[in-house]
Amino acid sequence: MQFKNKTIFITGASRGIGKAIALKLAKDGANIVVAAKSTTENPKLGGTIYSAAKEIEDAGGKALAIQCDIRDELQIEAAVQKAVETFGGIDALINNASAISLTPTEHTEPKRFDLMHDINVRGTFFMCKACIPHLKNARNPHIITLSPPLSLDMKWFKDHLAYTLSKFNMSMIALGLAEELKQYNIASNALWPRTTIATAAVQNLLGGEALINMSRTPGIVADAVYSILGKASSTCTGNTFIDEEVLAADGITDLEKYSVVPGAKLFNDLFV
């Protein structure tokens, strides 16, 4: 129960990976801030901030559901303030919210470009900015950003340049803050899955049921986050982690339980 009464702020926590992280930490009795846009359920996506909050509380945690569009810095500031007023502080920030559009440059509309950069880059940056004053007061403060290792391999740029720019910018934020915040012992790391993860984005945008069946469950990312948050913030910082490598360092190498279809060939995620 190492996270009992710790307050974890998670963006995009109404479904998918964000919710899986929330539920993992809730089992320890953590306070979870569910910051996302969904207040009414979309049948294609599932979940709202309220349904996620109920699951968190059923799992043993405390939940604060806040409707928050991280493209709006005023909503970010209000959400952080409400979290601090409710729980007394913030111990960790998980930058999970993200937008994706895997289009070549010629077919990337300005609104798609702006959406990815407003959420993935701008939103992540100002979410961190708002939380830093409160993380300075925490005993083992962490920021984890769901973004990939940096790579100049052109295969990651040639097919979906706009998306790659946005995700690599998230990783640069994670690494830049690791150095900037080292003096305060605030850890900042990036985390990315080795394989595709069974989420609504994979189902609806990337490969449908066929790709879902070649994916792992969000639980593997949740377990990796749990492991990282348990490490000393003074020393575990400035990394671009891969989920299965985090677990391997903890002695967990049998990952079959995370496969959607046991024994199926797994599909590598982008950027790895």
C-alpha positions, 0 to 999 in steps of 0.5 A: 500500500505504498501509494495510500493517500498519495494524490496522483493526477492523471490526464485522460483517465476516463478510459484505456491506459489512463484508467488502468493506471488509476485502478492499479494505484487505487488498489493501494488507496491512492487519491486519483484525479480523473482529468478528462473531457468525457462527461457523457459516454461515446459508444465508440470510446466508452467511459466518462470521468464519472464512471471511471471515478466510481470504478476507482472508488470501488477498487479502494481509492478516492476519486475526484472527477474533473472535466478538463480540456488540457488545451485550455490553460485556465481549465488546467489551472482550475483542475490543479487547484481543485485537486489541491483543495480536495486532497491537500497536494499532488504527489505525481502527474501522469501525462496520458492524454494524447491525440493521434492522426497517422496522416502524411503531410499532404493529407494533414489538415491544419485542425488535425495538426493543431489538435495533436500539438495543442493536446500532446505538446502544449497541454503536456507542457502547461499541465506540468507547469501547473503541477510543479509548485505542488510537486515541490512539496511532495515527498517523492514527486514524479512526472510520467509522460506517455511518449516514446524514446527519441529517434532520428530514424527516418522511418518514424518521420516519413509516414506521419510527420505531424504525429511524430513531431508531437510525440517526440516533443512530449519526450523532450518535455519529459527529458528537459524537465528531468534536468530542470527539476533535478534540484527539487528532486522531482523525477520526470520520465517518459514511458512507452509500450513495446507493443500496441495496447488494446485501447479504443484508439487502436480499435477505431483508428489503427487496426480494428479487431485484428490489431487488438488481438495482436496487442497487450492489455493496458495493465502492462503500462499500469504495472510499469507506471506503478514500478516507476512511481515507487522508485526514488525521485532523486535518482530515477529521472531522465529516462525514456522507459519501455514498459517491458524493460521496466518490468524486466528490471523488477524480475518480471519477464513472463508477460503472457498474462498481458496478451489479449489473445494468449500466444498470439504474435504481438505487434510492435508499437510505433517508435520501437 
